[in-house]
Structures are given as structure tokens and as C-alpha cells.
Amino acid sequence: MSDQVVVLECSELEKVYQEGPQAVRVLKGINLTLYAGERISIIGSSGSGKSTLLNLLAGLDSPTRGQVSIQRQSLNQLSDNAKSELRNRCMGFVYQFHHLLPEFSALENVAMPLLLRKGCTVAEARERAQSLLERVGLAQRVAHKPAELSGGERQRVAIARALVTEPAVVLLDEPTGNLDQHTAQQIHSLIQELSQQLKTAFIMVTHDLELARSMDKTYQLNDGALEVI
Ligand SMILES: Nc1ncnc2c1ncn2[C@@H]1O[C@H](COP(=O)(O)OP(=O)(O)OP(=O)(O)O)[C@@H](O)[C@H]1O
């Protein structure tokens, strides 16, 4: 990598789910280093632990063993509030389902992460949201509510919302998984274009091998271990 600043690191990450008397060891010692601007994808069969891994990397769940650091800050040492603050400051999220707030317009949904920050005025948040929506091709849709948008447009709004805070890393969990093939292809192109233009690091979980291969590095999660393929 040309830029060697580490934005996210995990070491010996393990996750065991207790299913009644049975322990299910889903992740068995994952090591990963992500550099500023690096774009990686993670593939793996259903149930291999991809969502579990993303949740741990985001600090939304705690590992059984091992640790995750975001910008050199170990999540194990942070309170839930501090983790939320770190997520808002450093991370963006795109899920298979858009999770937009139905009663708010596209512009308001995209501005929301900035409005949750101290020190950002409503005018600044709206201006930045407008600019992001233009960037994802939705200049004509800013006032529409989620129900008034197509599936692809809603996913574009979700991508704009993930990027509006200029996060160090964006986590994407099956971003094209809920779209028809043609729309998935358009969102695929948008993610490729934005991820190449921005300095943001991307971690994308996908079943789409072509999309996975468009990232800098592709990992496979297999039997609890992560390997580059
Ligand atoms: N909260 C939980 N309690 C117990 N087991 C869980 C829990 N969450 C996930 N699992 C189990 O852990 C394994 C990994 O699940 P996970 O959702 O991470 O897989 P995945 O690779 O994201 O799958 P998919 O591609 O189908 O979304 C599965 O066997 C699942 O049943």
C-alpha cells in the first residue's frame, strides 16, 4: 500500500456462540490489518461467520477472545457510549436492507449522522448531504422519502449516508444482495467508482464474486479462518 496508516486491525479474534449445551466456534483466531484507503472484500459460504466478523469489527458485538482496534484504539477498553461515538466518527455502514428512516426525506436521512455530532450545524449537514446525494446520482430525489424511491435509489441514499461523515472505513454487508441483477450492477459500479475516488477504506461482505474481485484484496472465510484468495 502506498499509504501505510493502519485504520483497523484485529488480532486472534475468536467468537464462540453457546447454543444450549453446545459451543459453536464461528471465528477461530482472525488476524486482519486494514490500511487507509485499502479496499477489501470477504466472501464465504452461508453461515461461515461473515456478519459475525463485521459486527465484531464494528464493535456491535464483543469477541470471545482477541481484540479489534480502530485507529489504534482498542475496542475492548471502550464503554458502549465511547464505541458509538467512535463508530459515528470513523465508520460508515451499508447493509443489504437500507435501514433508512421512513418519515424523513433522502436529504434528512443522509444528514442524520452529521446531526448526531456535536458542532455540526443543520445548514452544514444539509449542504454536505446534498453534495453526497449529487455524487451518488440523486440530485433530483433529495426531497423524496424512502417509500417514494426505487430499491436502487434507496441503496444509493444508504451509500451517501455511510459516506457523509467522511469515515476512515466503510463496512458493507451484502450491499447488492436485495437488488435485481441490473440494479445490483449499477450499485456495484457506483461502489467501485466511489471506493476508487475516496480515501476511505472499504470492507465489503458479498456473495457476488465479481464485485468481490473488484476490491484490492479478496479474503475467504472458511472454517473460522480468513485467507487471501
Ligand atoms: N446470536 C447468535 N447465537 C448463536 N449462533 C449464532 C448467532 N449469530 C450467528 N450464529 C451462528 O453463527 C454462524 C455464523 O453466522 P453469520 O450470520 O455470521 O454467517 P454469515 O456468513 O454472515 O451467513 P450468511 O451469508 O447466511 O448471512 C451460523 O452458524 C449462525 O447460526
The ligand as an SDF file (V2000), in Angstrom:
LIG
                    3D

 31 33  0  0  0  0  0  0  0  0999 V2000
  -26.5200  -14.7130   18.1320 N   0  0  0  0  0  0  0  0  0  0  0  0
  -26.1930  -15.9460   17.7440 C   0  0  0  0  0  0  0  0  0  0  0  0
  -26.3380  -17.0010   18.5770 N   0  0  0  0  0  0  0  0  0  0  0  0
  -25.9830  -18.2550   18.2030 C   0  0  0  0  0  0  0  0  0  0  0  0
  -25.4660  -18.5420   16.9930 N   0  0  0  0  0  0  0  0  0  0  0  0
  -25.3050  -17.5410   16.1180 C   0  0  0  0  0  0  0  0  0  0  0  0
  -25.6620  -16.1910   16.4370 C   0  0  0  0  0  0  0  0  0  0  0  0
  -25.3880  -15.4120   15.3660 N   0  0  0  0  0  0  0  0  0  0  0  0
  -24.8990  -16.2330   14.4200 C   0  0  0  0  0  0  0  0  0  0  0  0
  -24.8320  -17.5070   14.8640 N   0  0  0  0  0  0  0  0  0  0  0  0
  -24.3290  -18.6710   14.1270 C   0  0  0  0  0  0  0  0  0  0  0  0
  -23.0010  -18.3810   13.7150 O   0  0  0  0  0  0  0  0  0  0  0  0
  -22.7610  -18.8440   12.4030 C   0  0  0  0  0  0  0  0  0  0  0  0
  -22.2990  -17.6880   11.5200 C   0  0  0  0  0  0  0  0  0  0  0  0
  -23.3890  -16.7840   11.2970 O   0  0  0  0  0  0  0  0  0  0  0  0
  -23.2230  -15.4680   10.3980 P   0  0  0  0  0  0  0  0  0  0  0  0
  -24.5440  -14.8050   10.3490 O   0  0  0  0  0  0  0  0  0  0  0  0
  -22.0750  -14.6880   10.8970 O   0  0  0  0  0  0  0  0  0  0  0  0
  -22.8550  -16.1180    8.9900 O   0  0  0  0  0  0  0  0  0  0  0  0
  -22.7830  -15.4500    7.5490 P   0  0  0  0  0  0  0  0  0  0  0  0
  -21.5290  -15.9680    6.9090 O   0  0  0  0  0  0  0  0  0  0  0  0
  -22.9260  -13.9750    7.6550 O   0  0  0  0  0  0  0  0  0  0  0  0
  -24.0530  -16.1030    6.8470 O   0  0  0  0  0  0  0  0  0  0  0  0
  -24.9950  -15.5570    5.6440 P   0  0  0  0  0  0  0  0  0  0  0  0
  -24.1240  -15.4700    4.4190 O   0  0  0  0  0  0  0  0  0  0  0  0
  -26.0390  -16.6390    5.5190 O   0  0  0  0  0  0  0  0  0  0  0  0
  -25.5670  -14.2370    6.0650 O   0  0  0  0  0  0  0  0  0  0  0  0
  -24.0340  -19.5140   11.9420 C   0  0  0  0  0  0  0  0  0  0  0  0
  -23.9010  -20.8990   12.1440 O   0  0  0  0  0  0  0  0  0  0  0  0
  -25.0960  -18.9310   12.8460 C   0  0  0  0  0  0  0  0  0  0  0  0
  -26.1390  -19.8410   13.0620 O   0  0  0  0  0  0  0  0  0  0  0  0
  1  2  1  0
  2  3  1  0
  2  7  2  0
  3  4  2  0
  4  5  1  0
  5  6  2  0
  6  7  1  0
  6 10  1  0
  7  8  1  0
  8  9  2  0
  9 10  1  0
 10 11  1  0
 11 12  1  0
 11 30  1  0
 12 13  1  0
 13 14  1  0
 13 28  1  0
 14 15  1  0
 15 16  1  0
 16 17  2  0
 16 18  1  0
 16 19  1  0
 19 20  1  0
 20 21  2  0
 20 22  1  0
 20 23  1  0
 23 24  1  0
 24 25  2  0
 24 26  1  0
 24 27  1  0
 28 29  1  0
 28 30  1  0
 30 31  1  0
M  END
$$$$
